[in-house]
Every structure is written in structure tokens, then in C-alpha cells.
Amino acid sequence: MTAKRMTTVTLQEMKGRGEKITMLTAYDYPVARLLDEVGIEVVLVGDSLGMVGLGYENTLPVTMEEMLHHVRAVSRGIRLALLVADMPFGSYQASVEEGVRNASRFLKEAGAQAVKLEGGREVADLTGRLVGAGIPVMGHLGLTPQMVHRFGGFKVQARTAAAAERVLEDAHLLEEAGIFALVLEGIPWQVAEVITKELRVPTIGIGAGSCCDGQVLVTNDLLGLFDEFTPKFVKRYVNMKATIASAFTQYTQEVKQGQFPGPEHAFTLDEGESRRWEQLLARRRRQVKTIGR
Ligand code: KIV
């Protein structure tokens, strides 16, 4: 049986079966292809792109054009996963109309199947309009990085019963507005557990414990490619930074010492052409001598 492309409906069915959902971020074609090949179900082009790919201090400077560029590249590498594009800061806050216009671009121009929005009650209207327009929306609550200045840093949210209740209420409002899934980031697991039980749509946790219906990580964190800032919830599965640095160092040494490239990396003239080449060079040397006299 040929494998089928993941959809928002498939995720709902997975929650129904109690099957955990895997989601990771991608920002380029080769990583997207790998994630797709190993069977990751949801690929998110997160605005974490700004920090792990573009060298910004936080996610706020990321533009629509930067996101579109990377979503297009990722989309070319994906065959089966559900592709979700993150709406960058400033692309949906000014008005519902602008949010709809920008979200449509991800589906129309870049091949995304859904968008992700940060926020609760303040984005419920926009969520409803997008869903009504045929644009599936993934919600995102808790430690929403676009709120870094309001939170006074990347701080765990919903640490008090009152704050937790507000997140729970937001989750219900977003579900009523039509989200197909909800990312819960940086909140106590007890809060994520209740939200996961109460919602019909799947929750995807990052720093929200193991009770969520699925898990997401920033791929560069998991690979050990980004070490400027490592939250407690990150598990580093491999130290790619060290592996890549060692390859770069070895390359540098081999070039400096004349060990690379070796004969196996070079192209050779065949015998006949090599003879003609020697004759041609000899003629040229004779001509140079004649002219020089
Ligand atoms: O931008 C991002 O990568 C995200 C995930 C961490 C959920 O929003």
C-alpha cells in the first residue's frame, strides 16, 4: 500500500487512537527530505528560523518574505508529512484582514497545508476567519516566543492556578474557533495534562511534559547545532556541532598539508590527449623562445 500524505484529519484520528504525534522543525530542503523519509508526521517551518538559522537574537525580526523563502524550500523536500508554516511577528497582529492575506500566501505561494499562530483569545477571531477561508490553523499557547518582551524573557508560563486557568480557557476558545491542533510550550505538565484531556483536538507539547498527544522540538536543538541558548526541555540526541567542526578542521589540515585532494578526487586526461597536450606545450615553449630572441 502506498503511504498517504498526512492531513489535519489524520492527526485527529491519531489522537482518537492514542497514537503519539511527532513534529519537528525544518528550514531547508535537505533536512525536510530527511524528516519526511524517517516518517515525522508534522514538519513545522517555525519562526525559530530567526534564532537558529538567521542569527537574530529572538524571533521578532523574522519577515514574511524570509518565512516564504524557507517554506518553499521545505515544501520541495516533503512528500508525506503535514507542512505547517509559522506566521511571523507582525504578520497578523494589525488586523484580521492582514492576517488572512498573509496566511493565504503560505498556502498559495509556498505549498504549506496549514499555518501556526501564537496567542489565545486575542487571535480567536482571526483563527475563525482563517478556518472559514479554508486555512487550517495550529494554535500555540504558553511560552509563546513572540511575547518575549511582555514576559520579560523566555520564562515558563502558567505557574499559578489563575494563570493556568487562563491558558485552559484560551485553549477552549481556540478549539471553538476551529484550530486542528495546539502547541503547548513551556507550561507545567499538570496544566498540559488537563488541556490535553479536555480538548478534542491534539496537543503538541514542547516543555509541557509527556501527557500531550504529540511532541515537537526545534531540530537544530535536537541535533546539537544550536548551543547559544538551550532550554531545560531540550534533549540533544547528537552533537552535530562537534562532528561538523571536526570535519571542517580535518579539511583545513588536509588542504594545508596537500593531502586533499588526492588522486581519487582528480580528473585525468586519457593517454592520447595527454600526448597531444605535451606536444602542444612543447610547441608553445618553442614559439615563446623564438619570439623572445
Ligand atoms: O518557531 C518554532 O520553532 C516553534 C516551535 C518551537 C513550536 O514555534
Boltz pocket constraint, residues with backbone or C-beta under 6 A from the ligand:
constraints:
  - pocket:
      binder: B
      contacts: [[A, 25], [A, 44], [A, 45], [A, 46], [A, 47], [A, 48], [A, 49], [A, 86], [A, 183], [A, 206], [A, 216], [A, 217], [A, 218]]
      max_distance: 6.0
